[in-house]
Amino acid sequence: MKNLRLLAAIPLLFLFSCKKDKSGDDGNPPDPAALYFPPVAGSEWQTTSSASLNWNQTAINDLYTYLDGKSSKAFMVLKDGKIVLEKYFGTFNAESDWYWASAGKTMTGLLVGIAQEEGKLSLSDKTSKYLGAGWTSLTTAQEDQITIRHQLTMTTGLNDAGNGVDGGDCTTPDCLVFKANAGSRWAYHNAPYTLLDKVIESATGTTFQTYFQQKIRDRIGMKGLWIKMDDNNVYGSNARSMARFGLLLLNKGKWDQTDILKDKAYFNAQVSSSQNLNPSYGYLTWLNGKTTHMLPATQIVFNGSIAPNAPADMYCALGKNDQKIYVVPSLNLVVIRLGESAGLSHLAVSGFDNELWGKLKAVINY
């Protein structure tokens, strides 16, 4: 893809993802009859007019003006799987590619679930089973505490500041130093996440790129590639491919009549609180509607949810500089935003989330 070659020149900008279980939610996917899925091949995608949904037309214009002023490049809203809003800014268009930053983490989280379903690995497995002893600078006893589940939940106990020089992205053993016992500390840390790629490769006997394409991308009609950028592995695609993955998340791992992930217990765990330290985090997925949340690069526990203006049952894949996939089961909504930083924070969870949902609330009137 021609634009993906440009990704290597873009400074790495990284993730986040959000959910609270809705009262009365039985954990099942939305009614398949209520969801539309675009064909896997081709560019066809049905639309629904915002007017037919009684959405506020004046507020839509205000929303677009706001997004344009926040350095946005692409914005989409799906309702019941159909496109209601699709807007591109500047020279960006439907075929333009952009990096997902850490929004790609949620795809990796789903891929781990697929590998477990296929019997390739188990979340309770020691990471050293796949990376070998000595993948960190920890003692054997300390290293043996770390499991795949800890990598998924950001609770490895490894120091997210790395060795004090290379920061939290470096994946060599000298950068992976002890901070706390596994499971006792939550800290957003790119390196243990990135190493899940090698865990998957070791477990499946194929490359991470190939396994992802075979199990997720090609089966739902996505485009895009994982690009190696320094210590990190970053996905890039157009906005519609991002929306396809959001629709897969909305339908709990099922694409139309095809199970991409059959294990619904795993999916429900991915979009539910994975530990008590930061209840706003699942398996590489951020969750809205919780009573407290933590953010990257800090150990402060903040009261309230990530985006109070958004529905409480929202879960999200969010990337640094405001790359966003919002999924709202109670409204059958998927919302996509790609672009430069909106200017409120370089972190993926920022004041932009709440501001944007304030604008969307005026549009949808939920």
C-alpha positions as CSV (number, residue, x, y, z in Angstrom):
1,M,0.0,0.0,0.0
2,K,1.7,3.2,-1.2
3,N,0.8,5.3,1.8
4,L,2.0,2.7,4.3
5,R,5.5,3.4,3.2
6,L,5.1,6.9,4.7
7,L,4.4,5.4,8.1
8,A,8.1,4.7,8.7
9,A,8.7,8.5,8.6
10,I,6.1,9.2,11.2
11,P,7.2,9.4,14.8
12,L,5.7,6.5,16.8
13,L,2.5,7.6,18.5
14,F,0.9,5.0,20.8
15,L,-2.5,3.3,22.3
16,F,-5.4,3.0,24.4
17,S,-8.7,1.1,24.6
18,C,-12.5,1.4,27.1
19,K,-16.1,-0.6,28.9
20,K,-18.5,-0.9,31.6
21,D,-20.9,-3.8,31.6
22,K,-24.4,-2.4,30.8
23,S,-27.1,-3.4,33.3
24,G,-29.1,-6.3,31.9
25,D,-26.4,-7.1,29.2
26,D,-26.4,-10.9,28.8
27,G,-23.0,-10.9,27.2
28,N,-24.3,-12.0,23.8
29,P,-23.6,-10.3,20.5
30,P,-26.2,-7.8,19.2
31,D,-29.0,-9.4,17.2
32,P,-27.3,-10.4,13.9
33,A,-30.4,-9.3,12.1
34,A,-29.9,-5.8,13.4
35,L,-26.3,-5.6,12.1
36,Y,-25.1,-5.1,8.6
37,F,-21.7,-6.3,7.4
38,P,-20.1,-5.0,4.3
39,P,-18.9,-7.7,1.8
40,V,-15.4,-9.0,2.6
41,A,-14.3,-8.2,-1.0
42,G,-14.9,-4.9,-2.7
43,S,-15.7,-1.4,-1.5
44,E,-19.5,-1.7,-1.1
45,W,-20.8,-0.4,2.2
46,Q,-24.4,0.5,2.8
47,T,-25.3,3.8,4.4
48,T,-28.1,5.2,6.6
49,S,-28.9,8.9,6.5
50,S,-28.5,10.8,9.7
51,A,-31.8,12.5,9.0
52,S,-33.6,9.2,9.0
53,L,-32.2,8.6,12.5
54,N,-33.4,12.0,13.6
55,W,-29.9,13.1,14.4
56,N,-29.3,16.8,14.8
57,Q,-28.2,18.2,11.5
58,T,-26.9,21.5,12.9
59,A,-24.9,19.6,15.5
60,I,-23.3,17.5,12.8
61,N,-22.0,20.6,11.1
62,D,-20.7,21.8,14.5
63,L,-19.0,18.4,15.0
64,Y,-17.3,18.6,11.6
65,T,-16.0,22.1,12.3
66,Y,-14.7,20.9,15.7
67,L,-13.0,17.9,14.2
68,D,-11.4,20.0,11.5
69,G,-10.1,22.4,14.1
70,K,-8.6,19.5,16.0
71,S,-6.3,18.3,13.2
72,S,-8.5,15.3,12.2
73,K,-7.9,13.4,9.0
74,A,-10.8,10.9,9.0
75,F,-14.0,10.4,11.0
76,M,-16.7,7.8,10.7
77,V,-19.8,6.7,12.6
78,L,-21.5,3.3,12.0
79,K,-25.0,2.7,13.2
80,D,-26.1,-1.0,13.0
81,G,-23.0,-1.5,10.8
82,K,-24.1,1.0,8.2
83,I,-22.2,4.2,7.6
84,V,-24.1,7.3,8.9
85,L,-21.2,9.8,9.0
86,E,-18.0,9.7,6.9
87,K,-15.8,12.8,6.7
88,Y,-12.3,13.4,5.5
89,F,-10.3,16.5,6.0
90,G,-7.7,18.3,3.9
91,T,-6.1,16.0,1.3
92,F,-7.0,12.8,3.2
93,N,-9.5,10.5,1.5
94,A,-11.1,7.1,1.9
95,E,-8.0,5.4,0.4
96,S,-5.5,7.2,2.6
97,D,-3.6,5.2,5.2
98,W,-2.6,6.3,8.7
99,Y,-1.0,4.7,11.7
100,W,-3.2,3.3,14.4
101,A,-0.6,3.8,17.1
102,S,-1.6,1.8,20.2
103,A,-5.1,1.2,19.0
104,G,-3.5,-1.8,17.3
105,K,-3.0,-3.3,20.8
106,T,-6.6,-4.4,20.9
107,M,-6.2,-6.3,17.7
108,T,-3.2,-8.1,19.3
109,G,-5.4,-8.9,22.3
110,L,-8.0,-10.5,20.1
111,L,-5.3,-12.5,18.2
112,V,-4.0,-13.9,21.5
113,G,-7.6,-15.1,22.2
114,I,-7.7,-16.8,18.8
115,A,-4.3,-18.5,19.5
116,Q,-5.6,-19.8,22.8
117,E,-8.8,-21.0,21.2
118,E,-6.7,-23.0,18.8
119,G,-4.7,-24.6,21.6
120,K,-1.5,-22.8,20.6
121,L,-1.1,-21.2,24.0
122,S,-2.8,-20.5,27.3
123,L,-3.0,-17.1,29.2
124,S,-1.7,-18.9,32.3
125,D,1.5,-19.9,30.5
126,K,4.7,-18.4,31.6
127,T,6.0,-16.0,29.0
128,S,9.4,-17.7,29.2
129,K,7.8,-20.8,27.7
130,Y,7.7,-18.9,24.4
131,L,10.6,-16.4,24.8
132,G,13.0,-18.6,26.6
133,A,14.6,-18.1,30.0
134,G,16.4,-14.8,30.4
135,W,14.1,-12.7,28.2
136,T,14.3,-10.1,31.1
137,S,17.1,-9.2,33.5
138,L,15.0,-10.6,36.4
139,T,15.9,-13.5,38.6
140,T,14.5,-16.8,37.4
141,A,12.0,-16.8,40.3
142,Q,10.8,-13.3,39.4
143,E,10.7,-13.9,35.6
144,D,8.7,-17.2,36.1
145,Q,5.9,-15.1,37.7
146,I,5.1,-13.4,34.5
147,T,2.4,-14.9,32.3
148,I,0.8,-14.0,29.0
149,R,-2.2,-12.7,31.1
150,H,0.1,-10.2,32.8
151,Q,1.3,-9.0,29.3
152,L,-2.4,-8.5,28.3
153,T,-3.3,-6.6,31.4
154,M,-0.2,-4.4,31.8
155,T,0.7,-6.1,35.1
156,T,4.0,-7.7,34.4
157,G,5.7,-5.7,37.2
158,L,8.5,-4.7,34.8
159,N,9.6,-1.1,35.2
160,D,7.8,0.9,32.5
161,A,10.7,3.4,32.6
162,G,12.9,0.6,31.3
163,N,16.6,0.8,32.4
164,G,16.3,4.6,32.9
165,V,17.9,5.3,29.5
166,D,15.8,3.6,26.8
167,G,12.4,4.1,28.4
168,G,9.5,1.7,28.1
169,D,9.7,0.6,24.5
170,C,13.0,-1.3,24.5
171,T,12.5,-5.1,24.5
172,T,16.1,-6.3,25.2
173,P,16.7,-8.0,28.6
174,D,18.8,-5.2,30.0
175,C,15.8,-2.9,29.5
176,L,13.3,-5.2,31.2
177,V,14.0,-4.7,34.9
178,F,12.2,-5.6,38.0
179,K,9.8,-3.0,39.7
180,A,7.3,-5.2,41.5
181,N,6.0,-8.7,41.6
182,A,3.9,-9.7,38.6
183,G,0.2,-8.9,39.2
184,S,0.8,-6.4,42.0
185,R,1.3,-3.2,39.9
186,W,-0.5,-1.8,36.9
187,A,1.6,0.3,34.5
188,Y,1.1,1.0,30.8
189,H,4.3,-0.5,29.3
190,N,4.8,-1.0,25.5
191,A,7.7,-3.5,25.7
192,P,5.9,-6.5,27.3
193,Y,3.0,-5.8,24.9
194,T,5.3,-5.8,21.9
195,L,6.8,-9.0,22.9
196,L,3.4,-10.7,22.6
197,D,4.2,-10.7,18.8
198,K,7.1,-13.1,19.5
199,V,5.0,-15.1,21.9
200,I,2.4,-15.6,19.1
201,E,5.1,-16.4,16.6
202,S,6.7,-19.0,18.9
203,A,3.3,-20.5,19.7
204,T,2.0,-20.7,16.2
205,G,5.1,-21.4,14.2
206,T,4.4,-18.6,11.7
207,T,5.1,-14.9,11.5
208,F,3.0,-12.5,13.5
209,Q,2.0,-10.6,10.3
210,T,0.9,-13.8,8.5
211,Y,-1.0,-15.1,11.5
212,F,-2.8,-11.8,11.9
213,Q,-3.7,-11.7,8.2
214,Q,-5.0,-15.2,8.1
215,K,-7.0,-15.1,11.3
216,I,-8.4,-11.5,11.3
217,R,-7.5,-9.1,8.5
218,D,-8.3,-11.2,5.4
219,R,-11.4,-12.8,7.0
220,I,-13.1,-9.4,7.6
221,G,-11.9,-7.6,4.4
222,M,-9.5,-5.2,6.1
223,K,-6.5,-3.7,4.4
224,G,-3.2,-2.6,6.1
225,L,0.1,-3.9,7.5
226,W,2.1,-4.0,10.7
227,I,5.2,-1.8,10.2
228,K,8.3,-2.2,12.4
229,M,9.2,1.2,13.9
230,D,12.2,1.2,16.2
231,D,11.2,-1.2,19.0
232,N,7.5,-1.1,18.2
233,N,5.2,-2.8,15.7
234,V,2.6,-0.4,14.5
235,Y,-0.5,-1.1,12.3
236,G,-1.5,1.3,9.5
237,S,-4.6,1.3,7.3
238,N,-7.4,3.4,5.9
239,A,-10.3,4.5,8.1
240,R,-12.8,2.0,6.6
241,S,-10.5,-0.9,7.6
242,M,-10.4,0.5,11.1
243,A,-14.2,0.6,11.1
244,R,-14.3,-3.0,10.0
245,F,-12.4,-4.0,13.1
246,G,-14.6,-1.8,15.2
247,L,-17.7,-3.7,13.8
248,L,-16.0,-7.0,14.6
249,L,-15.6,-5.8,18.2
250,L,-19.2,-4.6,18.3
251,N,-20.4,-8.1,17.3
252,K,-18.1,-9.7,19.9
253,G,-15.6,-11.4,17.6
254,K,-18.1,-12.6,14.9
255,W,-18.1,-11.2,11.4
256,D,-21.7,-11.7,10.0
257,Q,-22.1,-15.5,10.3
258,T,-18.4,-16.2,10.6
259,D,-16.8,-16.7,14.0
260,I,-13.4,-15.0,14.0
261,L,-13.2,-15.7,17.8
262,K,-15.6,-18.4,19.0
263,D,-14.6,-18.1,22.6
264,K,-17.1,-15.6,23.9
265,A,-15.8,-16.0,27.5
266,Y,-12.4,-14.7,26.3
267,F,-14.0,-11.8,24.4
268,N,-16.1,-10.8,27.4
269,A,-13.0,-10.9,29.5
270,Q,-11.2,-8.7,27.0
271,V,-13.8,-5.9,27.3
272,S,-14.3,-6.2,31.1
273,S,-12.0,-5.2,34.0
274,S,-9.1,-7.5,34.0
275,Q,-7.7,-6.6,37.4
276,N,-8.6,-4.4,40.4
277,L,-5.6,-2.0,40.1
278,N,-7.1,-0.2,37.1
279,P,-10.7,-1.3,36.5
280,S,-10.7,0.7,33.3
281,Y,-8.5,-1.7,31.5
282,G,-9.3,-5.1,30.0
283,Y,-7.1,-7.2,27.8
284,L,-5.3,-4.4,25.9
285,T,-8.6,-2.6,25.7
286,W,-9.7,0.5,27.6
287,L,-13.1,0.6,29.3
288,N,-15.5,3.4,30.0
289,G,-18.0,3.8,32.8
290,K,-15.7,2.6,35.7
291,T,-15.5,4.4,39.1
292,T,-11.7,4.9,38.7
293,H,-9.0,4.9,36.0
294,M,-5.3,5.1,35.6
295,L,-3.3,6.6,32.7
296,P,0.1,5.8,31.1
297,A,3.2,7.3,32.6
298,T,1.7,7.8,36.0
299,Q,0.6,5.8,39.1
300,I,-2.1,8.2,40.0
301,V,-5.6,6.7,40.4
302,F,-8.2,9.1,39.0
303,N,-11.8,9.1,40.2
304,G,-14.5,8.7,37.5
305,S,-14.6,7.2,34.1
306,I,-12.4,8.0,31.0
307,A,-15.2,9.9,29.2
308,P,-18.2,10.8,31.3
309,N,-20.0,12.2,28.2
310,A,-19.8,8.8,26.5
311,P,-22.1,5.9,27.2
312,A,-21.0,3.9,30.2
313,D,-20.8,0.6,28.3
314,M,-18.3,1.9,25.7
315,Y,-15.1,0.0,25.2
316,C,-12.3,1.3,23.0
317,A,-9.0,0.9,21.1
318,L,-7.3,4.2,21.5
319,G,-3.9,5.3,20.2
320,K,-1.5,8.1,21.0
321,N,-2.2,11.4,19.3
322,D,-5.9,10.5,19.2
323,Q,-6.3,7.5,17.0
324,K,-9.7,6.2,18.1
325,I,-12.0,3.2,17.8
326,Y,-15.1,3.6,20.1
327,V,-17.6,0.8,20.4
328,V,-21.0,1.3,22.1
329,P,-23.1,-1.9,22.3
330,S,-26.1,-0.2,23.8
331,L,-26.4,2.1,20.7
332,N,-24.9,-0.3,18.1
333,L,-22.4,2.4,17.3
334,V,-18.8,2.3,16.1
335,V,-16.9,5.6,15.9
336,I,-13.6,6.1,14.2
337,R,-11.2,9.0,14.3
338,L,-7.7,9.3,12.7
339,G,-5.4,12.3,12.6
340,E,-2.8,14.3,14.3
341,S,-3.0,15.1,18.0
342,A,-6.2,17.1,18.9
343,G,-3.9,19.2,21.1
344,L,-5.2,18.3,24.6
345,S,-2.6,15.5,25.3
346,H,-0.3,13.3,23.4
347,L,-1.6,10.4,25.5
348,A,-4.3,8.3,23.8
349,V,-6.7,8.8,26.7
350,S,-7.1,12.6,26.9
351,G,-9.7,15.3,27.4
352,F,-10.4,15.0,23.7
353,D,-12.4,11.8,24.4
354,N,-14.8,13.6,26.6
355,E,-15.0,16.7,24.4
356,L,-15.7,14.6,21.3
357,W,-18.4,12.7,23.0
358,G,-20.0,15.9,24.2
359,K,-20.3,16.9,20.5
360,L,-21.6,13.4,19.6
361,K,-24.1,13.5,22.4
362,A,-25.6,16.7,20.8
363,V,-25.8,14.9,17.4
364,I,-27.3,11.6,18.6
365,N,-29.2,12.8,21.7
366,Y,-28.7,9.5,23.5
